[in-house]
Amino acid sequence: MVVVDQWYWLKYRDAARKQKKCPPELPEYLLEVKQWYPPFFGCFLSILPDDILNYSAFITQFLSFFRLILIVLFGKLIGIEFSTSIFVAIMVYLTAPILIYYDNQINSRIFGSILLDILILFFFGYFEYELSYMLLPIVLLTILLILTHKMSHQLYVFLLIGLSVFYTSLIPIFIYIFANIIAFLFFNYKNYLKHHIEIVKFWHRNRYKLGSHQFYESNIYGKKDFVHVNRVHGNGLKSVIKKLSLIIGMLPFTIFVIFSFELNFFGLVFFMTMLFILLTSFVDKFLCLGSGNLYTYNLVTIISFYVIYTDIYFADFTNQILLLIISVMTAVSIFKFYKGLKNKSRDKDFEDAIDFLKNSDLDRVMVIPFQLPDEVTYKTSKKVFWGGHGYGFLWLEPYFPVMNVKIEKAMKDWNLGAIFLKKDYWREFFEKVNMNLFHVAFENEKYIILKVKNWKNGEKIPQWAIKKYSDIFGRLNV
């Protein structure tokens, strides 16, 4: 399991507090033009006291517990006393493997999911109980959602289409349009939408490279017919089975809902979410909207709401057998994810390499593999040859998801001063790269830091990169 996002968000938070603005500037990311990721979560982190951030795991667990409170509160509001349905809904949430996978790090997905949960409940009140006063908070929460998390935003739009068709009402669509207008007028949403469109286009062009090995699957350094084990979209039946296994494995209780399906409000939301999961997993044009199995994160509370509202009869023998099977599947998934967490043990060699880099005069560092730059820059304050969070994917694309530019050229183009390499990720590095350009600054069993000979620190953006964003840089010549 790779924990990446939390290092970015901690970096974002520190910069926002220091610069007293949100979004902040993060010059440590050499391959980003602007920090135009939806800013609400970062702004929220920036107002939290430092003492709270010392317990980051507690923050995520607290927010996750808030979603559970919403489930219990929903049962209370619709007048259902504590019952088997509520108990099962709580157990579905507490044992969902996808939450074990995600709720162990600081990330904006949990905030976006909370907003989406509340929006679903408000739409339920509007359509099922004709509570027209729900429309104002729906508009306000929609603005917050589009300024919080891209994937939750995308799913929300898809759900709005389903609600509009099911209830033959244009109100959901009008609300979305109106919220966007307000966001454009008052919250600089134009830039965040620009970034959203850029990242979707980027992943459309690179959709079959998601999860690739950065070097073994590149045009320059690649191994023939190599397919990385983490590649999300492969070819053939094996890929289909792998994706279905991930979808079911991350939330096995989905199977129970499919077998006991009823088309009510939450049945519709479940159906639309499952459809979106399948589209983003298997249909070419939708692959750029994110890995489909990760949308099961949003599905957890939807299923819980469905179980409570439908008030399923769990005493039925068939349902009990199905529950038993699903419980076993859930236990297996939980074991797998917990094992992954446990195996992420302290890496003393990494810490030693970080300490050396932090106290050295090295800067503008290429970090290999790409899972590490966020942690490296957060812990050392060094500039890293990385991006992928903000606006600037046209700078990132030659190097990620796969490296399609020679290392030597990238070093020269961006005046990089060092390489921080995890040796077992790409052992052929020492054969494929001209080692005469470097001398070894630090090395232990797992990591090596190479300093560029005769390197002088200084900002540099290649001319081709400036031309990619001439609307921002104008005629700047570097």
Secondary structure, DSSP 8 states (H G I E B T S, - for coil): ----HHHHHHHHHHHHHHHT-SS---TTBTT-SB--S--HHHHHHHTS-HHHHTTHHHHHHHHHHHHHHHHHHHHHHTT--S-HHHHHHHHHHHT-HHHHHHTTS--HHHHHHHHHHHHHHHHHHHHHH--GGGHHHHHHHHHHHHTT-HHHHHHHHHHHHHHHHHTT-SHHHHHHHHHHHHHHHHS-HHHHHHHHHHHHHHHHHTGGGTT--TTTTSTTT--TT---TT-SS-SHHHHHHHHHHHHHHH-TTHHHHHHT---SHHHHHHHHHHHHHHHHHH-GGGGGG--GGGGHHHHHHHHHHHHHHHT--TTSHHHHHHHHHHHHHHHHHHHHHHHHHHH----HHHHHHHHHHHTSS--SEEEESTTSHHHHHHHH---BS---SSB-HHHHTTTSSS--S-HHHHHHHTT--EEEEETTT-TTHHHHS-GGGEEEEEE-SSEEEEEETT--------HHHHHHTHHHHTT---
